[in-house]
């Protein structure tokens, strides 16, 4: 038996769905032991390869393994007794190291907010005692002092805790404290490079973040040899993440000539920057309106469509309610026309992972009212979470009344609502 933890991204619902779906796709059965907006703790029958898994996920900030579960009431005393034991050394300390640095992060693992804070307030004392105990048995020890509950991935990386030290993660549950060690962190440098370091960027046209693009790709649960289409490819973010995930047969289209040039520029940069052989990939990129893509793609040849379509006017933040309602009607027509083309090019078991715009005005969300039209075209909505594991009720997923997930950042007028559809 193995117990692993995942530190979640900004949208905990999407993060949980992404992690559970990918583990299910890999044939790893899990039980949910604890969950919060910060942390997911799962039990598995076989181990998880954290360093490769974190690169497949778009959602996990850290992945680690649990050392032991302690009763909350006597956690500190019990854990400190274990610090000088051989199994603690084997689990936490790098092989052969005598000079080590460590840090401690505290996350909610299903426990109450006050319980999490109580553990956090005692961490400074815990750090000192761990240092003293390890020094008594021959180690030279430093620890990272911090004011926040958790160490960022940047700090973990800069202090080289994964190789020359360790990060202790405390997950505070309802009655227990999970104590674990971080095994892998998200490659924040690579994500930043793929977002801000690309040669062709057009923020005014709107760009999907690479992490969200990867989550969207993962939602379709398709094998790497399948044909994937993005008919609103923009600057090519979804295509680039598909390449890095190992998908070989890709199609991108857009109605904008500039977008096609940007996509091609960014893909050329990606293959060179990441030392990938383009001859191993079959990628078609062409200019075409989404309402005519069936004229360029053979019927029933696409396995999955992953896309963020046009989300509306960039001036929407200054719209009054009447203009928002008009924008919703206009976008609704575009999306329904797109689904009409999707039906033609998708295989019978084809899947669509798509983002709908959601407008925020006066503290309320306004959605595209097109679900019945999509169903009438021969599609059905698929659950975002493909499998409900043991302990599912602990997840506390935040879904919309339509079964989607809102990806929203403070200050945004237009947010994203994420869905998956299948041909009916």
PyMOL commands that set and color helices and strands:
alter all, ss='L'
color gray80, all
select helices_A, chain A and resi 12-25+50-56+72-83+86-92+113-121+123-136+153-158+161-164+188-196+203-205+210-219+237-245+257-273+278-280+290-295+314-318+321-345+371-376+392-394
alter helices_A, ss='H'
color red, helices_A
select strands_A, chain A and resi 2-8+30-35+39-44+60-71+99-108+140-143+165-172+176-185+227-230+249-254+282-287+302-308+346-361+364-366+379-382+405-407+414-423
alter strands_A, ss='S'
color yellow, strands_A
deselect
rebuild
show_as cartoon
